[in-house]
Amino acid sequence: MSTDHVRAVVPVADFDAAHAWWERLFGRPAANLPMDGLVEWRVTDGGWGPGHP
């Protein structure tokens, strides 16, 4: 069996503060903002599957 996707979810009480903190940690803006209350960072070159930017 191969692994195609791995996602880590971190629920937070203050989304805006957490979003800013993760941007500082990764040193760049989020790669994807798919909906309110969710941000995604691509952490490897092969991190997205087909159809993702």
C-alpha positions in Angstrom: 0.0 0.0 0.0 1.3 3.5 -0.9 0.5 6.8 0.9 -0.8 9.5 -1.4 -1.7 12.2 1.1 -0.9 13.1 4.7 -2.7 15.9 6.4 -2.2 17.3 9.9 -5.1 19.2 11.4 -4.5 21.6 14.4 -7.7 23.0 15.9 -7.2 26.4 17.4 -9.2 28.9 19.4 -7.9 32.0 17.6 -7.7 31.3 13.8 -6.1 34.6 12.9 -3.4 34.4 15.5 -2.6 30.8 14.5 -2.6 31.6 10.8 0.0 34.3 11.4 2.1 32.0 13.7 2.2 29.3 11.1 3.2 31.8 8.4 6.1 32.9 10.6 7.1 29.2 11.3 7.1 28.3 7.6 8.5 31.7 6.5 5.9 32.1 3.8 2.1 32.6 3.3 -0.2 29.6 3.1 -0.2 27.7 -0.2 -4.0 27.3 -0.2 -6.9 28.9 1.5 -9.7 26.4 0.5 -12.4 27.8 2.8 -13.0 30.0 5.8 -11.1 28.7 8.8 -8.7 26.4 6.9 -5.2 27.1 5.5 -2.8 24.7 3.9 1.0 24.7 3.4 2.8 22.5 1.0 5.8 21.2 2.9 7.4 19.0 0.3 7.9 19.3 -3.5 5.6 16.3 -4.0 3.1 17.4 -1.4 0.1 17.9 -3.7 -1.6 15.4 -5.8 -2.9 15.8 -9.3 -5.1 18.9 -9.8 -3.6 21.0 -7.1 -1.7 24.2 -7.8 
